[in-house]
Amino acid sequence: MAEPYNSGGILMKAVICTKYGPPEVLQIREAGKPYPGNNEVLVKIFATSVTASDCIIRGFKIPFSMWIPARLALGITKPRKSILGLVLSGEVERAGENVKEFKRGDKVYAHTLFQFGAYAEYICISESSAISQMPSNIFFEEAAAIPFGGTLALYFLKKANIQEGQKVLIYGASGAVGTSAIQLARYFGAEVSGVCSTVNLEFVKTLGADLVIDYTKENFMDTGKKYDLIFDAVGKKKSSHLQYKKALNPDGRFISVDDGSPGEQAVNKANLTILKELTENGIIKPVIDKIYPLNQIVDAHRYVDMGHKKGNVVITVGHSTKY
Ligand SMILES: NC(=O)c1ccc[n+]([C@@H]2O[C@H](COP(=O)([O-])OP(=O)(O)OC[C@H]3O[C@@H](n4cnc5c(N)ncnc54)[C@H](OP(=O)(O)O)[C@@H]3O)[C@@H](O)[C@H]2O)c1
C-alpha cells in the first residue's frame, strides 16, 4: 500500500521508516508524490546523505532521560515523519506561484531540518527555508555532502567566536562535522590541530590541519600544547570544559557539537549560501566516504551506525550524476 505523503495521486519511490529499530526497519515503498504550495518548490532529488542524526532517530538512540519528550516530539512507536533524510541536492521541477528565488531547472541543495523527507524521489520545500542554489563547481553527490556538517561546524565555530591566529583543536576531525570544521577553521585563519584515528591522519592533513594527533596512540592533552578553542565534533555528551581545561589557554573556550540544538540558527538559507560561496572558491571541499544507491539504504545505515565514517555517506536517488 502506498504511504500517504501529500497530494496529487501520483506515486514516487521513498524510504519509509516503519518503526524505531535497526537499519532493516527502513523499507522502500511507494508514496504520494508531493505537490508544491504557492511558496514552495518541488525538487526532484538526485542525492541525499545518511547522517549521524538519521541513524540516531531511526534507532531511537536517545538518552533514557530524554525518552518521553523525544517520543512526544518525534513519534511514539515510529517517526511521525515516516520518510527520514535531512539533506539533499536536486533540480527544481516546479515552483509555486509566489516563488521568486527559484525556477524550474535550477540546481539546488537543502537541509530539511525537522521536516525530514529527503529519502525520496521528490520533496516540496518552502522557498524561505534552508534551500539555496547549489555550488556551481560540484556534482549532485558532492552537494549532498555539504549541508549537514557544514551548517553545524559553521554555527559552532562562530558561536565560539573563532578568531584569526587562534590555536584551534578539532576533536573528531574526520566525521561530517569534523571535516567541515577543519576546513572552516583554516578559512577563519586559525592554526588548526585535528584529532582522529590512525587511518585518517594523512587525510585530515590534506584538509588543511597543521597538526594531526592520533587518539588511539596519544591523548592530545598530554602533548603540552594549549589551545584558544577546542571544538568537540564527536559530541554525545562525552566531553566538558572541565575535562579539557588542562589543554586550554586561560581564556580558552570549549564547545561541543552537542551543546544544545541550534535548529534554524545553524540550518538556514544564509549559512547554505555562505557554504556555496566557500565551495565555489575552493575553500570547502565536500568529503565523501561511500556512495550507495537508494535501494541499498539499509547497508548505508549499517555502515554509518559504526560511527567511523569519513566525512559523508551519500545516497544516489535515481540516476547517478557522476560516479
Ligand atoms: N547539536 C545538534 O543539533 C546536532 C545535530 C546533529 C548532530 N549532532 C551531533 O554531531 C555528532 C557528529 O556528527 P557527524 O555526522 O560528524 O558524525 P560522524 O561523521 O559519524 O563522525 C564521527 C567522528 O567521531 C570520531 N570518533 C569516533 N569514536 C571516537 C573516539 N572514541 N574518540 C575520538 N573520535 C572518535 C570518528 O573518527 P575516527 O573514525 O577517526 O575514529 C568520526 O570522525 C553526532 O554524533 C551528533 O551527536 C548534533
The ligand as an SDF file (V2000), in Angstrom:
LIG
                    3D

 48 52  0  0  0  0  0  0  0  0999 V2000
   23.5740   19.8590   18.2740 N   0  0  0  0  0  0  0  0  0  0  0  0
   22.8670   19.3910   17.2700 C   0  0  0  0  0  0  0  0  0  0  0  0
   21.7830   19.8870   16.9600 O   0  0  0  0  0  0  0  0  0  0  0  0
   23.3630   18.2370   16.4730 C   0  0  0  0  0  0  0  0  0  0  0  0
   22.7390   17.9180   15.2730 C   0  0  0  0  0  0  0  0  0  0  0  0
   23.2300   16.8420   14.5410 C   0  0  0  0  0  0  0  0  0  0  0  0
   24.2990   16.0910   15.0110 C   0  0  0  0  0  0  0  0  0  0  0  0
   24.8720   16.4230   16.2150 N   0  0  0  0  0  0  0  0  0  0  0  0
   25.9980   15.6360   16.7290 C   0  0  0  0  0  0  0  0  0  0  0  0
   27.0580   15.6820   15.8210 O   0  0  0  0  0  0  0  0  0  0  0  0
   27.8090   14.4790   16.0150 C   0  0  0  0  0  0  0  0  0  0  0  0
   28.7930   14.3010   14.8860 C   0  0  0  0  0  0  0  0  0  0  0  0
   28.1150   14.0380   13.6780 O   0  0  0  0  0  0  0  0  0  0  0  0
   28.9380   13.5510   12.4230 P   0  0  0  0  0  0  0  0  0  0  0  0
   27.9620   13.3800   11.3340 O   0  0  0  0  0  0  0  0  0  0  0  0
   30.1130   14.3990   12.1930 O   0  0  0  0  0  0  0  0  0  0  0  0
   29.4040   12.1210   12.9060 O   0  0  0  0  0  0  0  0  0  0  0  0
   30.3360   11.0870   12.1100 P   0  0  0  0  0  0  0  0  0  0  0  0
   30.5130   11.5580   10.7100 O   0  0  0  0  0  0  0  0  0  0  0  0
   29.7810    9.7560   12.3610 O   0  0  0  0  0  0  0  0  0  0  0  0
   31.7590   11.2630   12.7990 O   0  0  0  0  0  0  0  0  0  0  0  0
   32.0660   10.7420   13.9800 C   0  0  0  0  0  0  0  0  0  0  0  0
   33.5330   11.0210   14.2290 C   0  0  0  0  0  0  0  0  0  0  0  0
   33.8180   10.5780   15.5140 O   0  0  0  0  0  0  0  0  0  0  0  0
   35.1160   10.0370   15.5200 C   0  0  0  0  0  0  0  0  0  0  0  0
   35.2020    9.1460   16.6560 N   0  0  0  0  0  0  0  0  0  0  0  0
   34.5040    8.0110   16.8850 C   0  0  0  0  0  0  0  0  0  0  0  0
   34.8670    7.4720   18.0630 N   0  0  0  0  0  0  0  0  0  0  0  0
   35.7990    8.3180   18.5840 C   0  0  0  0  0  0  0  0  0  0  0  0
   36.5510    8.3130   19.7910 C   0  0  0  0  0  0  0  0  0  0  0  0
   36.4090    7.3540   20.7010 N   0  0  0  0  0  0  0  0  0  0  0  0
   37.4040    9.3420   20.0060 N   0  0  0  0  0  0  0  0  0  0  0  0
   37.5480   10.3120   19.0850 C   0  0  0  0  0  0  0  0  0  0  0  0
   36.8890   10.3600   17.9320 N   0  0  0  0  0  0  0  0  0  0  0  0
   36.0100    9.3760   17.6910 C   0  0  0  0  0  0  0  0  0  0  0  0
   35.2860    9.3570   14.1960 C   0  0  0  0  0  0  0  0  0  0  0  0
   36.6510    9.3790   13.8000 O   0  0  0  0  0  0  0  0  0  0  0  0
   37.5440    8.0480   13.6180 P   0  0  0  0  0  0  0  0  0  0  0  0
   36.8580    7.1930   12.5890 O   0  0  0  0  0  0  0  0  0  0  0  0
   38.8780    8.5620   13.1700 O   0  0  0  0  0  0  0  0  0  0  0  0
   37.5440    7.3890   14.9690 O   0  0  0  0  0  0  0  0  0  0  0  0
   34.4800   10.2880   13.2830 C   0  0  0  0  0  0  0  0  0  0  0  0
   35.3240   11.2430   12.7080 O   0  0  0  0  0  0  0  0  0  0  0  0
   26.7130   13.4370   16.1430 C   0  0  0  0  0  0  0  0  0  0  0  0
   27.1810   12.2720   16.7710 O   0  0  0  0  0  0  0  0  0  0  0  0
   25.6680   14.1720   16.9750 C   0  0  0  0  0  0  0  0  0  0  0  0
   25.9000   13.8610   18.3410 O   0  0  0  0  0  0  0  0  0  0  0  0
   24.4300   17.4820   16.9370 C   0  0  0  0  0  0  0  0  0  0  0  0
  1  2  1  0
  2  3  2  0
  2  4  1  0
  4  5  1  0
  4 48  2  0
  5  6  2  0
  6  7  1  0
  7  8  2  0
  8  9  1  0
  8 48  1  0
  9 10  1  0
  9 46  1  0
 10 11  1  0
 11 12  1  0
 11 44  1  0
 12 13  1  0
 13 14  1  0
 14 15  2  0
 14 16  1  0
 14 17  1  0
 17 18  1  0
 18 19  2  0
 18 20  1  0
 18 21  1  0
 21 22  1  0
 22 23  1  0
 23 24  1  0
 23 42  1  0
 24 25  1  0
 25 26  1  0
 25 36  1  0
 26 27  1  0
 26 35  1  0
 27 28  2  0
 28 29  1  0
 29 30  1  0
 29 35  2  0
 30 31  1  0
 30 32  2  0
 32 33  1  0
 33 34  2  0
 34 35  1  0
 36 37  1  0
 36 42  1  0
 37 38  1  0
 38 39  2  0
 38 40  1  0
 38 41  1  0
 42 43  1  0
 44 45  1  0
 44 46  1  0
 46 47  1  0
M  CHG  2   8   1  16  -1
M  END
$$$$
